[in-house]
Amino acid sequence: MKIDVIGDVHGCLHELEHLFIELGYFKTNEIYLHPHQRTPIFVGDITDRGPRSIAVIQLVYKMAIVHKKALYVPGNHCNKLYRYFLGNQVQQRHGLETTVAEYKSLTKKQQEVVRKQFMTLYEQAPLYLQLPEANAIIAHAGIKESLIGRTDKKVKTFVLYGDITGEVHEDGRPIRKDWAQYYDGDEWIVYGHTPVIEPRLMKKTINIDTGCVFGNKLTAFRLPEEKTIAVPSEQPFVKEKFSYFS
């Protein structure tokens, strides 16, 4: 199995299309296919903050659900949008407000189509993907070795939000433990969630959220090649959004 895991898109449609071309995909019937049957995998957080979240939802839905030519795992932003579409009271901030504004600009008929597409995409997605054929596990915020194989509430919180402690930084961001440095498994764990300037390799884990929506780049990790490919962002650069581990 040959896969291309794509980092957090956050509504950056142009960069995603550019990345597909760089990866050797071609567009046909409104989706992207690879001539050598590679499988793209979205690592979550496909919406919010960026300029074209609705179009990204529609593309991922067509690729993953309609044509079954891609895979997808949800991120925390996906979870929040899903709860919004359920009618729950969620705070429209931290990027959700941009997706909601796009959504509300649609006609009622278009809104119903997009809502149904996203809810179907989310409901059919696993919490994380175990791909023995690719020797890889794909989880939005990563996963600790002891949690692999489980799907309980603790695992859901971890794969959506990371190894959170309940404490927060002065700016309100949650404090997360650096779980990757303790991983000793043989399978690759490919994840995103925390923006980094360069893909962060730690043992057999790699964070590929290179902050496209914050002006850096959109990155994919290819297996079995163990190679990253990235395209530059078209968004303004916001330095303070990037995390650095010692």
C-alpha positions in Angstrom: 0.0 0.0 0.0 1.4 3.4 -1.0 0.0 6.4 0.9 0.3 10.1 1.0 -0.8 11.5 4.4 -1.8 15.2 4.1 -1.4 17.6 7.0 -4.0 19.9 8.4 -5.6 21.7 5.4 -7.9 24.2 7.4 -9.7 25.4 4.3 -6.7 26.1 2.2 -8.1 24.7 -1.0 -5.6 26.2 -3.5 -2.6 24.8 -1.5 -4.3 21.4 -1.3 -4.8 21.4 -5.1 -1.2 22.5 -5.6 0.1 19.7 -3.3 -1.9 17.1 -5.2 -0.2 18.2 -8.4 3.3 18.1 -6.7 2.5 14.6 -5.5 1.8 13.5 -9.1 -2.0 13.4 -8.9 -4.3 14.4 -11.8 -7.8 15.8 -11.6 -10.7 13.9 -13.2 -14.4 14.0 -12.4 -13.7 16.7 -9.8 -11.4 14.5 -7.7 -7.6 13.8 -7.7 -6.3 10.4 -8.6 -2.7 9.1 -8.8 -1.6 7.1 -11.9 0.1 4.5 -9.6 -2.9 4.0 -7.3 -1.6 5.9 -4.3 -4.1 6.6 -1.5 -4.3 10.1 0.0 -5.1 10.3 3.7 -6.4 13.5 5.3 -5.1 13.7 8.9 -8.1 15.9 10.1 -8.9 19.6 10.6 -9.9 20.1 6.9 -11.9 23.2 7.8 -11.7 26.4 9.8 -9.6 29.6 9.6 -8.8 29.2 5.9 -10.7 30.8 3.0 -12.4 27.7 1.3 -13.5 25.3 4.0 -16.8 24.4 2.2 -15.0 23.5 -1.0 -12.5 21.4 0.9 -15.4 19.5 2.6 -16.9 18.8 -0.8 -13.6 17.6 -2.3 -12.8 15.3 0.6 -16.4 14.0 0.7 -16.3 13.1 -3.0 -12.8 11.5 -2.7 -13.4 9.6 0.5 -17.2 8.8 0.5 -18.4 8.9 -3.1 -15.4 7.5 -5.0 -13.6 5.8 -2.1 -10.3 7.0 -3.4 -9.1 8.7 -0.2 -9.2 8.1 3.6 -9.9 10.6 6.4 -9.6 10.8 10.1 -11.3 13.6 12.1 -9.5 16.4 14.0 -10.7 18.5 16.9 -12.0 21.2 14.4 -13.9 18.5 12.6 -15.5 17.4 15.8 -16.5 20.9 16.7 -18.1 21.5 13.2 -19.9 18.2 13.5 -21.4 19.3 16.9 -22.4 22.6 15.3 -24.2 20.8 12.5 -25.9 18.6 15.2 -27.4 21.8 16.6 -25.3 21.8 19.8 -24.3 25.1 21.4 -20.6 25.5 20.4 -18.6 28.7 20.6 -17.9 30.1 17.1 -14.3 31.0 17.6 -10.8 29.6 17.0 -11.7 29.3 13.3 -15.2 27.8 13.4 -16.6 31.3 12.7 -15.0 31.4 9.3 -16.6 28.1 8.3 -19.9 29.1 9.7 -19.8 32.4 7.7 -19.1 30.5 4.5 -21.9 28.1 5.3 -24.4 30.8 6.1 -23.7 32.5 2.7 -25.0 29.5 0.9 -28.7 29.0 0.0 -30.8 26.8 2.3 -30.6 24.0 -0.3 -26.8 24.2 -0.5 -26.5 24.3 3.2 -28.5 21.1 3.6 -26.2 19.3 1.0 -23.0 20.5 2.7 -24.3 19.7 6.2 -25.2 16.1 5.1 -21.9 15.6 3.3 -19.8 16.6 6.2 -21.9 14.7 8.8 -21.6 11.6 6.6 -17.9 12.0 6.2 -17.4 12.5 10.0 -19.8 9.6 11.0 -18.1 7.1 8.7 -14.6 8.0 9.8 -12.6 5.9 12.3 -11.1 7.7 15.3 -7.7 6.8 13.8 -6.5 4.5 11.1 -4.3 1.4 11.6 -2.8 0.4 8.3 -0.6 -2.7 8.6 -0.1 -2.7 4.8 1.7 0.6 5.1 3.2 -0.1 8.6 1.5 3.1 9.8 -1.1 4.6 12.2 -2.8 7.8 11.2 -4.2 9.9 14.1 -5.0 13.6 14.1 -3.1 14.5 17.3 -1.1 11.3 17.5 -1.6 8.3 19.8 0.3 6.7 22.7 1.5 3.2 22.2 -0.6 2.0 25.2 -3.8 3.3 23.5 -3.3 1.6 20.1 -6.2 -0.7 19.4 -8.6 1.0 21.8 -11.6 3.3 20.9 -12.8 4.4 24.3 -13.4 8.0 25.4 -9.8 8.5 26.6 -8.5 7.5 23.2 -11.0 9.8 21.4 -9.8 12.8 23.6 -6.2 11.9 22.9 -6.4 11.5 19.1 -8.4 14.7 18.8 -6.6 17.0 21.2 -3.2 15.3 22.1 -1.8 14.4 25.5 -3.5 17.3 27.3 -3.1 17.9 31.0 -6.1 20.1 31.7 -3.7 23.0 32.2 -3.3 26.0 29.9 -0.6 28.4 28.8 -1.0 32.1 29.5 -2.6 32.7 26.0 -5.2 30.0 26.7 -3.6 27.2 24.6 -3.8 23.8 26.3 -0.5 22.4 27.7 0.3 19.1 26.0 2.8 16.5 27.0 5.3 15.5 24.3 4.1 11.9 23.9 6.2 11.3 20.8 9.5 11.1 22.6 8.3 8.1 24.6 7.1 6.1 21.6 9.1 2.9 20.9 6.9 1.1 18.4 7.9 -0.1 14.9 4.9 1.3 13.1 4.9 4.9 11.8 2.6 7.3 13.7 1.7 10.1 11.3 -0.2 13.1 12.9 -0.7 16.8 12.8 -2.7 19.2 15.1 0.2 21.2 16.5 1.7 23.6 13.9 5.5 23.2 13.4 7.7 25.1 11.0 9.3 21.8 9.7 7.9 18.3 9.9 8.9 17.0 13.3 10.5 13.5 13.3 10.8 11.8 16.6 11.6 8.0 16.5 8.9 6.6 14.2 6.5 9.5 14.6 6.1 12.5 12.4 4.1 15.7 12.8 3.1 17.0 9.4 1.0 20.0 10.5 3.3 22.7 9.0 0.8 25.5 9.6 -0.5 26.1 6.1 -3.3 28.3 7.4 -0.7 30.3 9.3 1.4 31.1 6.3 4.0 28.4 6.3 3.4 25.3 4.1 1.2 22.3 3.5 3.0 19.0 3.8 2.4 15.4 2.9 4.3 12.3 4.1 4.7 9.5 1.7 5.0 5.8 2.6 6.8 3.5 2.0 9.2 6.1 0.7 9.4 7.9 4.1 9.6 11.2 2.2 7.9 14.6 2.8 6.7 16.9 0.0 5.4 20.4 0.7 4.0 23.4 -1.1 4.1 27.0 0.2 1.1 28.6 1.8 -0.7 31.5 0.2 -1.8 32.8 3.7 -0.2 35.5 5.8 2.6 34.2 8.1 1.7 34.2 11.9 4.9 33.3 13.7 3.4 33.0 17.2 1.1 30.1 16.1 4.0 27.6 15.8 5.1 25.3 18.5 8.7 24.4 19.4 9.7 21.5 21.5 13.1 21.4 23.2 
